[in-house]
Amino acid sequence: MRTIYLIAAIVGAVGPYVFFAQFFAGPDAGLGAFTAQLFATPPAAGFTTDLLITSVVFWIWSFQEARRLRMSRWWAYVVVNLTIGLSCALPLFFYVRELQVQEGRAST
């Protein structure tokens, strides 16, 4: 599973940036315009809201899981979530979590 998580994290990092790069290379590039586009249509607003809620739930769960498994630098996954996206942060957390469990450092 570790390999799948790592591949998913890489794809989850590259995939969104393909679209972000297209947007920020355009004439209306800017954080304000980007934020406005997130809620520009009802479907976009629905996806954005879903992603925001899911991200907060991930932060809460990953904090608890990282503490339970004594994983260091939990905050790094929040930074990845905010700068790249949940599509990278979640599989990256799972990848590192699997390493932690397999190395036997987990207190389960």
C-alpha positions as CSV (number, residue, x, y, z in Angstrom):
1,M,0.0,0.0,0.0
2,R,2.9,2.4,0.7
3,T,3.7,2.5,-3.0
4,I,0.1,3.3,-3.9
5,Y,0.0,6.1,-1.3
6,L,3.3,7.6,-2.6
7,I,2.1,7.5,-6.2
8,A,-1.2,9.0,-5.2
9,A,0.6,11.8,-3.3
10,I,2.7,12.6,-6.3
11,V,-0.3,12.6,-8.7
12,G,-2.2,14.6,-6.1
13,A,0.5,17.2,-6.1
14,V,1.0,17.4,-9.8
15,G,-2.6,17.2,-10.9
16,P,-4.0,20.3,-9.2
17,Y,-1.0,22.4,-10.1
18,V,-1.6,21.7,-13.8
19,F,-4.9,23.6,-13.5
20,F,-3.5,26.2,-11.0
21,A,-0.7,27.0,-13.4
22,Q,-3.2,27.5,-16.2
23,F,-5.2,29.9,-14.1
24,F,-2.3,31.9,-12.7
25,A,-0.7,32.2,-16.2
26,G,-3.9,33.9,-17.5
27,P,-4.8,37.6,-17.6
28,D,-7.0,37.5,-14.5
29,A,-4.4,35.8,-12.3
30,G,-4.5,36.8,-8.6
31,L,-5.6,35.4,-5.3
32,G,-8.8,37.5,-5.3
33,A,-9.8,36.2,-8.7
34,F,-8.9,32.7,-7.7
35,T,-11.0,32.8,-4.6
36,A,-13.9,34.3,-6.5
37,Q,-13.7,31.4,-9.0
38,L,-13.9,28.9,-6.2
39,F,-17.5,30.0,-5.6
40,A,-18.4,31.3,-9.1
41,T,-21.0,28.7,-9.8
42,P,-23.2,26.4,-7.6
43,P,-21.2,23.3,-8.6
44,A,-17.9,25.0,-7.9
45,A,-19.2,26.3,-4.5
46,G,-20.4,22.8,-3.7
47,F,-17.0,21.2,-4.5
48,T,-15.2,24.0,-2.6
49,T,-17.3,23.6,0.4
50,D,-17.0,19.8,0.4
51,L,-13.2,20.2,0.1
52,L,-13.0,22.7,3.0
53,I,-15.1,20.5,5.3
54,T,-13.1,17.4,4.4
55,S,-9.8,19.3,4.9
56,V,-10.8,20.4,8.4
57,V,-11.9,16.8,9.3
58,F,-8.5,15.6,7.9
59,W,-6.7,18.0,10.2
60,I,-8.6,16.9,13.3
61,W,-8.2,13.2,12.5
62,S,-4.6,13.4,11.4
63,F,-3.7,15.3,14.6
64,Q,-5.2,12.6,16.7
65,E,-3.6,9.8,14.6
66,A,-0.2,11.4,14.6
67,R,-0.3,11.8,18.3
68,R,-1.5,8.2,18.8
69,L,1.4,6.9,16.6
70,R,3.9,9.4,17.9
71,M,4.5,10.8,14.5
72,S,6.5,14.0,14.4
73,R,5.8,17.2,12.4
74,W,2.1,16.7,12.2
75,W,1.7,20.3,11.1
76,A,3.6,19.6,7.8
77,Y,0.5,17.8,6.5
78,V,-1.6,20.9,7.2
79,V,0.9,23.0,5.3
80,V,0.8,20.6,2.4
81,N,-3.0,20.6,2.5
82,L,-3.1,24.4,2.4
83,T,-0.3,24.9,-0.3
84,I,-0.9,21.9,-2.6
85,G,-4.2,20.3,-1.6
86,L,-5.9,17.4,0.2
87,S,-5.2,15.2,-2.8
88,C,-1.5,15.3,-1.9
89,A,-1.7,15.7,1.9
90,L,-4.0,12.8,2.6
91,P,-2.0,10.1,0.7
92,L,1.2,11.6,2.0
93,F,0.0,11.2,5.5
94,F,-1.1,7.6,4.8
95,Y,2.4,6.9,3.3
96,V,4.3,8.2,6.3
97,R,1.8,6.6,8.7
98,E,2.5,3.2,7.0
99,L,6.2,3.8,7.4
100,Q,5.7,4.6,11.1
101,V,3.6,1.5,11.7
102,Q,5.9,-0.9,9.8
103,E,9.0,0.4,11.6
104,G,7.3,-0.6,14.8
105,R,7.5,2.8,16.4
106,A,3.8,2.9,16.8
107,S,2.2,2.4,20.2
108,T,-0.8,0.5,19.1
